[in-house]
């Protein structure tokens, strides 16, 4: 009586063992598949990051070149403005130098007018 029950239990254990092994095999297949997907995504991500790095560096080089070009243009324009200011400054210096001469001429004109008055009074 125990022997048939023991055989029955033994059969059930073998069936459970087969099911466990089947599930284990399915899990191994799924895990392998997930690992392959993860590896593929990791490779794709690394590639995307590298491409982004290269693109960013290229854009930065372009921006650096534009900034340098603008800097040179500004320096050139400042040099032109400086030259114009120097010309204006030179004109002011010339005017300042001629002011005493103009003052002397004005003095002579006043004296001349006074002399003409004196001469016209005496004549």
Helices and strands as residue ranges (DSSP letters): H 2-122
